[in-house]
Amino acid sequence: MSLQEAVPAQTTGEGRTSALRRLTQRLAVTNTIALIILSLITLAVAALFIWIIIYLIVEGFTTLISPTFWGTTDAGIAPQLFNTFYILILTELILVPISLAGAIYLVEYSPQGRFIDVIHFAAETLSGVPSLVLGMFGFLVFAVYAHMGISRLAGALTLLCLNFPLALRLFEQALGSVPNDLREGALALGATRWRAIRTVVLPSATPVIITGVILTAGKIIGESAALIFTMGLFNPNNVFTLNPLIPSNTLTTWLYYLKGPGAGTTSLTSSQETAVAAGISAVLIILLLLINLSARAIGRFIQLRTTAA
Amino acid sequence: MQVTESTQQAQHSQRSRLSDRIMSIIFLICAVLLVVIILSVIFFIASQSWQVFFQGVTFIEYFFGSFWDPTGASGNPEFGAGGLILGSVITTICAMIIVVPFAIGTAVFFTEAAPNWVIRILQPLIEVFTGIPSVVIGFLGLVTIIPVVQKISAPITGNLPTGGYGWATATLVLVIMVLPTTLSISIDSLRAVPGSVREASLALGSTRWQMMWRAVIPACAASLGTAVVLGFTRAIGEALAVALVLGGAQIPAWPWTLAVFFRPNVNITQQIAANFQETSGTAQYAYWTLAFTLLVITLIFVSISRFMSSRSVYK
């Protein structure tokens, strides 16, 4: 409310001054109360986040230091760790070239307007599709129709569909961060667009592209719902191969199986299952923290470089 | 001599022009691939989803029936998905009722009033939590939230041994899953409001709270709305975290008391995650219809958020 509304214009002198003072006081009190409430809400959210991270790491710590946890039995996660990194690399190998190429087209070639809008709308829609539904789609199209079976390849292709919108956006930002002068300089020297991209744009966008790759890596490592139908929940006997056509589980799907549908069916006791699950959670959290830290470190490096230049 | 040089040059530039052409076509294909993927997701899931209605299941029976047993484990197959849909809707709405004040309150404090050290701590936390694996939060719900909820709800559920599983815990798990996303989008939209809006408000004599409440929040109301809608999208599609803590096979029979929130229950994603793969034929078609329902709901949400962000002034 404005001062005019609160203080009738007719009142003059003493009455008006004290009315104004009361109003200011009330506004100051409301302001203080509101700020206190807001800071308490923020404190609660921050405390929740910090508590979760500390709880998961502490809970998993006793498991992390036991050597059987890193072995190949049911109580160990060596196969799952291998599979997680295998699927991470396989997915990035497909995802990075394709989404980088798409981003190059959008940033460097495409004229502004309707076409870009269509692609962006498609990306927004695809990123809204629940990962479980994308998993069912991957099961139908890659595993059944394309005869890949429930396999790592089907899983990687499903993860491609899942992460394409995010990767496209990150790479678009990376390419957009390259100043236009560089492009124009190269084109003015007579380079074709592709040559300008290859020799000028991509090299100077590389650090930001790497940040993008790292951020998608975090999503791939943490993904589970898209994988349970496409990569399965079990491992074949020999999991340490590069064969992309075998089913396999990852850290996340194994955690889901241990505490969900498979609880009580493994060779572990219930408390062992919980301990392994806690260990896996701690490993995942630590991996995520590492990924985030390295993305930040690269970001800082870029900032230093651009401010130095 | 000069002639050969210029022909060489011409050949060279022709070759590089050709490679430019080829590369641009490859890039175009990759960009269009995205559109192909989303269209084929919609097409393939839709093509599977209507088949259940040709197997003697009526539309009304499917969407309003309350007994879900497509494989016929307890006698005849029954296709009442109403309970599952209700479960998803109720947990999503309850979660968002909690998320919205926390997300927007934190975002406002974060962008308008927080001291620098708070930002330095909170920013990386939000970034880590937007990508937190849902199974990890599901596990956290299993080992920490369920025992607490079970103890609190014991008088209501009559000391049910499986008490604590169900909608209440699922709601809390969803809150943890959705809060970071909603929060970070809210922060982005508040940051997009130019400083001149704040300065103008403060210069007119507003307190900070008046500035936030009367100037900044209205200025980005549409994009805050987008954040909330995207939160809904994530919440309704969230699968494994919720699947771990719901623990039910059927929606409890009517009539309900408050206890219904504290006993094993169902939603769409939990049933798909638990049973989809073991089914075939008509039973599997029933799950495809569930997936399509989920897809349609999220498409509607995405369209709403798109509409709202097209209405927002500052982007």
Interface residues (C-beta under 8 A of the other chain):
Chain A: L3 L27 A28 T30 N31 A34 L35 I37 L38 S39 I41 T42 A44 V45 A46 L48 F49 I50 I52 I53 Y55 L56 E59 P97 I98 S99 A101 G102 I104 Y105 L106 E108 Y109 S110 V118 I119 F121 A122 A123 E124 T125 L126 G128 V129 P130 S131 L132 V133 L134 M136 F137 F139 L140 V141 C161 F164 P165 L168 T192 R193 W194 R195 L215 G218 K219 I221 G222 E223 S224 A225 I228 F229 T252 T253 L255 Y256 K259 G260 P261 T274 A277 A278 S281 L284 I285 L288 L289 N292 R296
Chain B: S16 R17 S19 D20 M23 S24 I26 F27 L28 I29 C30 A31 V32 L33 L34 V35 I37 I38 L39 S40 V41 F44 I45 Q48 P101 F102 G105 T106 V108 F109 F110 A113 A114 V118 I121 L122 P124 L125 I126 E127 V128 F129 G131 I132 P133 S134 V135 V136 I137 G138 F139 L140 L142 V143 T144 I176 L179 P180 L183 G205 T207 R208 W209 Q210 M212 W213 L230 T233 I236 G237 E238 A239 L240 A243 L244 T269 I272 A273 A274 F276 Q277 Y287 W288 A291 L294 L295 T298 L299 F301 V302 S305 R306
